[in-house]
């Protein structure tokens, strides 16, 4: 099947050919016709399978068609206005109002994903004005871009609300809403902002949900927001790509950093993306790897957008060998031919495992995903295997076998106990002084 048979405009077909896309991926093949005919869609496909083009191409085509349909009417109105002004030289000229309406809106959970989606849409663009807005960058610059009139806005929820509150844009005429990484967008942390945005939109719109994972709860929420949606399911739900080789290395928590440095050095990994659960751990690990002679950088929510972008650019260019990221910051990272991904810590949410390892093995490439698991994380691995409905292979590496009596935990407990004893002693002294007084 070709892109032309999907009903795409010849200009878009020529555009994707120039970008090197010969034939549509399964998600594009199934989703694009549904989107073009105006259906609400709930689409689930593994990362790296072309979801952005699956919703981006039809979105651009629909807005192109809308602009074409209204062009003749606008010309007629402008002609009539000009005739009226010519017959009445004293007629005051009404200043042209700034067009603050948006035809298409794409919401993403992170800045990086917003930028990635924006870049993709721009590459398909056929004369539309596409604007990206997210936090960490200048509000005034974005305001100037929006003032030019935006056909499509790609945004994170918080910054979009900022622009809505000050009146830079309005959504009452928006015809299409896309939630990319919809599982995260529908997470409870994003729901309040999302509800505020939906209240400012008309109900007669097309709504599209795209993600790699959908839990039962997320699906229930989605069906309350969609109108008779069509489902597109590529491969098994909540599954990982077969192109990614997975391995779990059991190891004591206190030796994880040592093992990671050993793997990077002994296997000569030149580009590896490492996931941690917290911002503090990502920063700490990057510093310790540098002490091991491995050029590393961290990317997390505490970093400025400039620092995050620099770390990502250095990683892509090869200046940084290991990029340490948290789950939220890593959403939307699209790195061509990324060979290795490492779970330094297993994620709290099993679904995040799928998104993490989906950073490798993209677009038909192969990849490797390794997880460093201490005994205390066994329950997290159990949750991942339950979600995937399969057992992940495990291997003990010689010299790094888990002892199941990691000294780090007892030391921490002894340390906390010592602190409690000191605190009690201080309280006792203060109490005695108070009685004397």
Secondary structure as UniProt FT lines:
FT   HELIX           4..6
FT   HELIX           10..18
FT   TURN            19..20
FT   HELIX           26..36
FT   TURN            37..38
FT   STRAND          41..44
FT   TURN            47..48
FT   HELIX           51..87
FT   TURN            89..90
FT   STRAND          104..108
FT   HELIX           111..124
FT   STRAND          130..133
FT   TURN            135..136
FT   HELIX           139..147
FT   STRAND          152..156
FT   HELIX           157..165
FT   TURN            166..167
FT   TURN            172..173
FT   STRAND          176..180
FT   HELIX           182..185
FT   HELIX           188..199
FT   STRAND          206..211
FT   HELIX           216..225
FT   STRAND          230..233
FT   TURN            237..238
FT   TURN            242..243
FT   STRAND          244..250
FT   HELIX           253..255
FT   HELIX           256..266
FT   TURN            267..268
FT   STRAND          272..276
FT   HELIX           279..291
FT   TURN            292..293
FT   STRAND          296..299
FT   TURN            301..302
FT   HELIX           305..317
FT   STRAND          322..326
FT   HELIX           327..330
FT   TURN            331..332
FT   TURN            336..337
FT   STRAND          340..343
FT   HELIX           350..357
FT   TURN            358..359
FT   TURN            363..364
FT   STRAND          367..373
FT   HELIX           375..377
FT   HELIX           378..388
FT   TURN            398..399
FT   HELIX           407..436
//
